[in-house]
Amino acid sequence: MNKGKYYITTAIAYTSRKPHIGNTYEIVMTDALARYKRMQGYDVFFQTGTDEHGQKIEEIAKAAGITPKEHVDKVAGEIKEICDLLNTTYDKFIRTTDPDHEKVIQKIFKKLYDQGDIYKGHYEGLYCTPCESFWTESQLVDGKCPDCGREVKPAQEEAYFLKLSKYQKQLEAYIEENENFIYPESRKKEMINNFIKPGLQDLCVSRTSFKWGIPVDFDPDHVVYVWLDALSNYITGIGYDPDGSSDMYKKYWPADVHIIGKDIVRFHTIYWPIMLMALGEPLPKQVFGHPWLLFGADKMSKSRGNVIYADDLVKLFGVDAVRYYLLSEMPYTSDGSITYETMIERYNSDLANTLGNLVNRTIAMTNKYFDGKVMSNDAYEPLDDELKNLAVETVKKVDELFAEYRVSDTLEAIFNLAKRCNKYIDETMPWALAKDEAKKDRLGAVLYNLLESIRFLAVLLTPFIPETAEKIFAQLNTEIKDYDSLSEFGALKVGGTVGKAEPLFGRIDAKEMFEKIEEMQKAQMAEAKKEEKPEIEGLAQIGIEDFAKVELRVAEIKDCEPIKKAKKLLKLTLDDGTGTPRIVASGIAKWYKPEDLIGHKVVVVANLKPAVLCGVESNGMILAGDCGEDDVKVIFVDGMPAGARIR
């Protein structure tokens, strides 16, 4: 049944370099949503792609001795390969260097100029090259770019501007009338209070200081600036044209949802809607800003060998295990975390044990006790109702959670059904029933209920781990895979035969896996060393103003405990003299036990950005020293009062 159209997009990836695993979460999440909507009967169009213009690209290409086009062709190819490797089912992969996109961008620019929404002026401000953004002095944070924290440089040039201020009231009214336009609520409040209410400044939409961009056809000294170029991909990719749009555009626009990172919500909920208002086009129905995926407690660095790429993870764990981890580890509003330790633990506990073992032993028992035949479940007992009801209720819960983009909660709900199946096995004890001929019908009913529940699991897991879902269907030997078959319990046909029981996920030996990871990291560091430029002898120097930005305080360790599912981390509760306990996750479990630390005073970096590590929000970092091969010592300052500043 066709429920109508559903147009879903990711932000397009910037082609400065090959994306790491944190950049990959978005495409996998969006793919899961697209697959789910298709299962429900929607006519889905799923678009992703690459953002390929700008000064940063021009500079990277120049440094490498190649043309910007050669550089973006290479990186766009790598990004597309990762999308394909992770089994994402995008319908269009757009590149902003596509000739048809560039042609329409020129038309959009000219249309907005002709109607007075774009005007020519001069820009004088502070420019951040990595973010492709201009800032005023008052917008800087500690003199640096408020988005990325990097240095900004004074810039003055002739430019065209988009009249954001003209549409401010119209935008405010739209946000007020469409309460779920910016989602979740926390992002909406941030946009209104921090950006819209203080007043919108007109947006620079052209540049003359570099050439790698789409030329303004009526003023060739200018190239179209990144945001008008990049954001418009959502409509150019489906056939928008100011001179007459395609039937495809008329069918799919407005987008049902843009899935984007929380760092670019401002561009998608202020600049982009105003561009559409100026063009006279409908606005997207919703913009969802997801959190980030962080990398344990450490910043990623090639030289340290801890950069994690999707293709490396797939070689180690397989495609579906990577998809599962990405989608299950990302909280709804706070940042997620990835470490090899937690990935191995989740693989073994969730995939190999909870799911894999359930499927394997149910299929094996069906083959053993009934020669593979699916028996009826007529021999009913009240115990069965809880399992059957949970299966049907899980479908409803999944629908509710997906509607709110609570992807990790959705997976948790599905795996709760798998856990209930395992509990049902323990409660009914099929092996005991098999010993009593009089209970043969009851044994058949128990196995039917398990097989049908597993079919529910396979259907619901299809958007998340599609290859595994197909393997489960093959072992069930069923073609009943449609979403509508989950409306009630009992669609699996009685009298059919199951396939052969084969392991879905073999358990990982952590020691062997870490040996493979170590080899991979060594290769990564060797590659980084080749890329290193010769450095001046001695340490890199910083100014006193840089050091002054780090706030160091003495804190007493009041409590300490291990963090579940994190062998390296300890959870420290600190008294830093502020009156409010400070929680810090520290990777020192290898060298210290909790009782070694409680009561001691340490130095904490107090103004470090919070990070969620294995479910614990860490607010700071304690200082320790590398004291030789695999030896770390915490710096204790027991003679100093809690709260004392270190300078």
Buried (B, 14 or more C-beta within 10 A) or exposed (E): EEEEBBBBBBBBBBBBEBBBBBBBBBBBBBBBBBBBBBBBBBBBBBBBBBBBBBBBBBBBBEEEEEEBEEBBBBBBEBBBEBBEBBBBBBBBBBBBBBEEBBEBBBBBBBBBBEEEBBEEEEBEBBBBBBBBBBBEEEBBEEEBBBBEEEEBEEBEBBBBBBBBBBBBEEBBEBBEEEEBBBBBEEBBEBBBEEBBEEEBBBBBBBBBEBEBBBBBBEBEEBBBBBBBBBBBBBBBBBBBBBEEBEEBBEBBBBBBBBBBBBBBBBBBBBBBBBBBBBBEBEBBBBBBBBBBBBBBBEEBEBEEBBBBBBBBBBEBBBBBBBBBBBBBBBBBEBBBBBBBBBBBBBBBEBBBBBBBBBBBBBBBBBBBBBEBBBBEBEBEEEEBEEBBEBBBEBBEBBEEBBEBBBBBBBBBBBBBBBEBBBEBBEEBEBEEBBEEEEBBBBBBBBBBBBBBBBBBBBBBBBBBBBEBBEBBBBBBBBEBBEBEBBEEBBBBEEEBEBBEBEEBBEBBEBEEBBEEBEEBBEEBBEEBEEEEEEEEEEEEEEEEEEEEEEBBBBBBBBBBEBBEBBBBBBBBBBBBBEEEEBBBBBBBBEBBEBEBBBEBBBBBBBEBEEBBBBBBBBBBBBBBEEEEEEEBEBEBBEEBEBBBEBE
